[in-house]
Amino acid sequence: MTTATPPDLRDPAQLLTALPYLIGFRPAKSVVLLGHRDPGDCPGLILRGDLPRRVHRIRQAQALAQRFAAGCHVGVTLVIVGGRRRPGKPPPHTGFVEELVRALEDAGLPVLHALWAPAIRAGAPWACYRIEECAGVLPDPRSTVLAAAATECGTVAFDSREELEALLAPRSPEALARRADQLSRLTSPPWPDATRVNDAASVVRAAFERQRRGDGPPTDEEAVLLANALKLPDIRDLCLAMAVPPATTGAREAEHLWLTLVRELPPPERAEPATLLGFTAYLRGDGAFAGMALDNALEAAPDHVLASLLKRVLDTGTPPEVIRGLAAAAAGPLAGFGLDPADIDVGEAA
């Protein structure tokens, strides 16, 4: 993922306690790599992986390093979360750290810092792999500058990856079965050709209005209409445009609606809102959740072109500002959704 981080994260303890907010959940038994772009305070790609078994260390190290090779990074901070440190001994997983350092340097990326903590919690010890005197105790993650900023923006750090993934689970399998049956029996689009886009836009607008009123999940009829609306390329493009500017009220409302529809639509129709959810999360810097959403889309429709494209872009560590052009290209008058057009500010790759 890529995200914006304040300069005080150069402090090791602050950086470690920020990890749950940077990747969306509290990492455990994990390796986390944080890329640094030029200038050095600019964050780049952030990757998390499970700690490998000894026999898989080299392969895991090389795979992680390859993900950084395509990006514009000047160095990497390496973090290991997990394991117990024996008295008088270096932090655990030293062999894996050495393999990572070697693989990253082979890719032309120096490791600027290598850190360890057994867990990301208040009072946990932390240490550096290279400097014995570089060590301390973690503060409460909730007391950090980044935690305050994340809370103000409505960002939630989950206690585990599984808890974050649970957000995408169906609300009612029975409702999905009913809707799948109704969708399979449709022999033609629910709107005439002459009014198809306008009618579909009205369906999406009504969904936003219900969401703002707090009316709860859609009925079967509403869900089926929304599934058909999101299939239309013109509607899909307008929905992409709602992701910018990232993290604004409009973008958060859209992300909330796409998340609701991921839980309310059966496959393969679920792929459309899951792709929109992944795109919106990616633009606001939440690569972990974006990856989960895009995996969800491809599980629902393995040949979904846009989901496949976005997943490849995410996997190569492309900064979000590069793909903001997709939203800019899709932007048009959003009057069909009953919303004011957003100001499109297309960033350029560093």
GIGIVEN-V113734 format. One record per residue. PHI is phi in whole degrees, -180 to 180 (none if undefined). NEAR is the number of other ideal C-beta (glycine too) atoms within 8 Angstrom. Layout:
phi/near
PHI/NEAR
PHI/NEAR
This chain:
phi/near
none/15
-125/11
-160/10
-98/5
-128/9
-73/8
-60/6
-68/7
-74/10
-67/7
-73/7
-57/11
-65/11
-65/14
-63/14
-63/13
-72/15
-81/14
-54/14
-58/14
-83/12
-77/12
-112/13
96/11
-155/13
-79/10
-72/12
-142/8
47/7
-132/12
-113/15
-125/14
-115/15
-115/14
-81/15
-118/14
-102/13
-83/7
-69/5
-59/7
-81/7
-84/9
-76/12
-131/14
-65/15
-124/15
-119/11
-126/10
-141/9
-72/6
-66/11
-85/10
-70/5
-54/6
-71/4
-106/8
-60/12
-64/8
-63/8
-66/13
-62/13
-66/9
-65/8
-67/14
-63/14
-63/8
-66/13
-87/17
-62/9
-84/7
-91/14
-99/8
-114/12
-106/7
176/11
-139/14
-101/13
-112/16
-129/15
-112/18
-118/15
130/11
93/10
-115/5
-96/12
-80/5
-56/4
77/3
-109/5
-68/5
-58/11
-68/9
66/11
-61/9
-61/8
-67/14
-61/12
-62/8
-66/12
-64/15
-59/11
-64/9
-66/13
-69/14
-66/10
-62/7
-88/10
83/5
-120/14
-74/7
-86/13
-77/7
-157/9
-130/13
-122/15
-139/16
-151/14
-69/10
-164/8
-97/13
-153/7
-60/7
88/5
-73/11
-73/10
-140/13
-156/11
-100/13
-81/10
-101/6
-123/5
-62/5
-77/4
-85/8
-164/8
173/7
-126/8
-74/15
-76/10
-66/7
-55/15
-73/5
-95/6
-82/12
-61/8
-66/14
-62/14
-64/8
-65/9
-66/10
-63/8
-62/6
-86/7
84/6
-79/7
-115/4
-102/11
-84/11
-75/5
-157/9
-62/8
-63/6
-67/9
-67/13
-63/9
-63/7
-61/6
-92/11
-71/7
-59/8
-71/7
-144/6
-57/6
-66/6
-64/13
-61/12
-64/9
-63/9
-70/15
-62/10
-66/8
-64/10
-67/12
-70/6
-90/6
-74/10
-100/3
-154/4
-58/7
-75/8
-130/8
-67/5
-56/6
-65/4
-118/8
-58/11
-67/10
-63/8
-66/10
-66/14
-62/13
-64/9
-64/12
-68/16
-59/12
-63/9
-66/13
-63/13
-64/9
-63/11
-64/12
-67/7
-79/6
74/5
-79/5
90/4
-66/7
-71/11
-74/5
-58/10
-63/6
-63/12
-64/14
-66/13
-64/10
-66/14
-59/14
-73/13
-64/12
-72/15
-74/9
-76/11
-56/5
-63/8
-70/14
-57/14
-65/11
-62/15
-68/12
-61/12
-64/15
-71/15
-79/14
-122/14
-64/9
-63/11
66/7
-82/8
-59/5
-63/9
-67/17
-68/10
-62/12
-64/13
-62/13
-63/9
-66/12
-63/14
-63/12
-59/11
-72/17
-59/14
-83/10
-110/13
-113/13
-84/9
-74/9
-85/7
-62/12
-60/15
-61/14
-66/14
-66/14
-65/17
-67/15
-62/15
-63/14
-62/19
-63/16
-67/15
-65/13
-63/15
-64/14
-87/12
97/11
-95/11
-68/15
-63/13
-71/10
-59/16
-62/12
-63/12
-64/15
-69/15
-62/9
-63/13
-63/16
-73/13
-67/7
-75/12
-147/11
-57/5
-101/5
-68/13
-67/6
-68/9
-62/15
-63/10
-63/8
-64/15
-65/13
-65/8
-63/10
-64/15
-67/7
-90/9
75/14
-66/11
-62/14
-57/13
-63/9
-67/11
-91/13
-62/13
-61/8
-61/9
-69/15
-64/11
-66/7
-83/11
-67/10
-156/8
-64/5
-93/12
-60/6
-63/12
-97/11
72/7
-125/10
-75/4
-63/8
-88/13
-78/5
-94/10
-122/7
-87/8
-83/9
-111/6
-66/8
-72/7
